[in-house]
Amino acid sequence: MTAQLIDGNALSQQVRAEVAQRAAALTAKGVKPGLAVVLVGDNPASQVYVRNKVKACADAGLHSVLEKYDASMSEAELLARVEALNNDPSIHGILVQLPLPKHIDDHKVIEAISPEKDVDGFHIASAGALMVGEQGFKACTPYGCMKMLEAIGMKDLRGKHAVVIGRSNIVGKPMAMMLLQANATVTVCHSGTADLAFHTRQADIVVAAVGKRNVLTAEMVKPGAVVIDVGMNRNDEGKLCGDVDFDGVKEVAGWITPVPGGVGPMTITMLLVNTIESAERATAEAV
Ligand SMILES: Nc1nc(=O)c2c([nH]1)NC[C@@H]1CN(c3ccc(C(=O)N[C@@H](CCC(=O)O)C(=O)O)cc3)C=[N+]21
């Protein structure tokens, strides 16, 4: 193994300790930072993720409320709940866990969340703020990837070529924008790209965010490159694995993130960062 590991659990611990300090400072002022997590239906994976988020809040001294609803909940009922949380001063962040049941339009629900409380960074106002470099909440997964780059001394990416594989609204597109904001030269590859390896071989940084195993293999990576794996897949034995062929790529890359223990925990960490940020903004405005 030549690559060094970027340990998402270790970095999360550091960042969450900073969040805990900020939470304690706000609490001392009489403001308990609060996150509302809304879960509709009984998707087993969602149950686990949501529990992890609630636990992460408790560990960092944030208040959280978990609202669980039956899959039969109507769209109107969910929209009414979101509106109530928008107007609840004890709540600084609202997260509606995706995916939602098919009869609910997730786009409509996300747009109903007040941008001031959109700690997922999924609202159009948040995406737009990122696009034009204004203040808004950054999507947690790409934000976590940027934090990982910063942790290995890559905050300013001037002169670096970053290749993002995937163009989802939740990861690929905001990832490309954040890399651009950090002065990288950015290429976005996707299912319509003719020769993926041609692009990835030139990359100083590769971010794989496709949702398919072995999208990135050793011969596609420039020696010494930084490889960030956003994928969350199961292999044939049911084990969690990313989009990157970790065992092959780790022999070539300079840095690599593992799955599990990489981007996943950082996603939750940045949710906490956004929530504390939101609570601090709300408190500053109230003074
Ligand atoms: N509104 C909304 N916001 C989200 O941020 C959101 C969502 N909906 N729906 C589902 C996805 C998925 N997601 C994960 C976060 C952390 C881990 C994580 O911590 N994973 C651990 C392993 C967990 C395990 O062992 O299964 C790791 O990578 O080490 C995984 C997945 C957030 N999501």
The ligand as an SDF file (V2000), in Angstrom:
LIG
                    3D

 33 36  0  0  0  0  0  0  0  0999 V2000
  -32.1800   14.2440    3.6140 N   0  0  0  0  0  0  0  0  0  0  0  0
  -31.1750   13.3600    3.5700 C   0  0  0  0  0  0  0  0  0  0  0  0
  -29.9240   13.7410    3.9100 N   0  0  0  0  0  0  0  0  0  0  0  0
  -28.8860   12.8560    3.8870 C   0  0  0  0  0  0  0  0  0  0  0  0
  -27.7390   13.2150    4.2000 O   0  0  0  0  0  0  0  0  0  0  0  0
  -29.1560   11.4960    3.5040 C   0  0  0  0  0  0  0  0  0  0  0  0
  -30.4700   11.1580    3.1570 C   0  0  0  0  0  0  0  0  0  0  0  0
  -31.4560   12.0980    3.1810 N   0  0  0  0  0  0  0  0  0  0  0  0
  -30.7820    9.8940    2.7790 N   0  0  0  0  0  0  0  0  0  0  0  0
  -29.7780    8.8350    2.8000 C   0  0  0  0  0  0  0  0  0  0  0  0
  -28.3930    9.3570    2.6050 C   0  0  0  0  0  0  0  0  0  0  0  0
  -27.2790    8.4170    3.0520 C   0  0  0  0  0  0  0  0  0  0  0  0
  -26.5360    9.1250    4.0750 N   0  0  0  0  0  0  0  0  0  0  0  0
  -25.4960    8.5740    4.8090 C   0  0  0  0  0  0  0  0  0  0  0  0
  -24.8190    9.2600    5.7760 C   0  0  0  0  0  0  0  0  0  0  0  0
  -23.8240    8.6600    6.5330 C   0  0  0  0  0  0  0  0  0  0  0  0
  -23.4830    7.3560    6.3350 C   0  0  0  0  0  0  0  0  0  0  0  0
  -22.4350    6.7080    7.1890 C   0  0  0  0  0  0  0  0  0  0  0  0
  -22.0640    7.2290    8.2170 O   0  0  0  0  0  0  0  0  0  0  0  0
  -21.9200    5.5410    6.8070 N   0  0  0  0  0  0  0  0  0  0  0  0
  -20.9430    4.7810    7.5860 C   0  0  0  0  0  0  0  0  0  0  0  0
  -21.3210    3.3120    7.6500 C   0  0  0  0  0  0  0  0  0  0  0  0
  -22.7350    3.0030    7.9680 C   0  0  0  0  0  0  0  0  0  0  0  0
  -23.0510    1.5200    7.8480 C   0  0  0  0  0  0  0  0  0  0  0  0
  -22.2540    0.7200    8.3650 O   0  0  0  0  0  0  0  0  0  0  0  0
  -24.0530    1.1810    7.2190 O   0  0  0  0  0  0  0  0  0  0  0  0
  -19.5740    4.8500    6.9420 C   0  0  0  0  0  0  0  0  0  0  0  0
  -19.4800    5.1100    5.7390 O   0  0  0  0  0  0  0  0  0  0  0  0
  -18.6010    4.5920    7.6430 O   0  0  0  0  0  0  0  0  0  0  0  0
  -24.1210    6.6590    5.3550 C   0  0  0  0  0  0  0  0  0  0  0  0
  -25.1090    7.2640    4.5880 C   0  0  0  0  0  0  0  0  0  0  0  0
  -27.1210   10.3370    4.2810 C   0  0  0  0  0  0  0  0  0  0  0  0
  -28.1700   10.5230    3.4690 N   0  0  0  0  0  0  0  0  0  0  0  0
  1  2  1  0
  2  3  2  0
  2  8  1  0
  3  4  1  0
  4  5  2  0
  4  6  1  0
  6  7  2  0
  6 33  1  0
  7  8  1  0
  7  9  1  0
  9 10  1  0
 10 11  1  0
 11 12  1  0
 11 33  1  0
 12 13  1  0
 13 14  1  0
 13 32  1  0
 14 15  1  0
 14 31  2  0
 15 16  2  0
 16 17  1  0
 17 18  1  0
 17 30  2  0
 18 19  2  0
 18 20  1  0
 20 21  1  0
 21 22  1  0
 21 27  1  0
 22 23  1  0
 23 24  1  0
 24 25  2  0
 24 26  1  0
 27 28  2  0
 27 29  1  0
 30 31  1  0
 32 33  2  0
M  CHG  1  33   1
M  END
$$$$
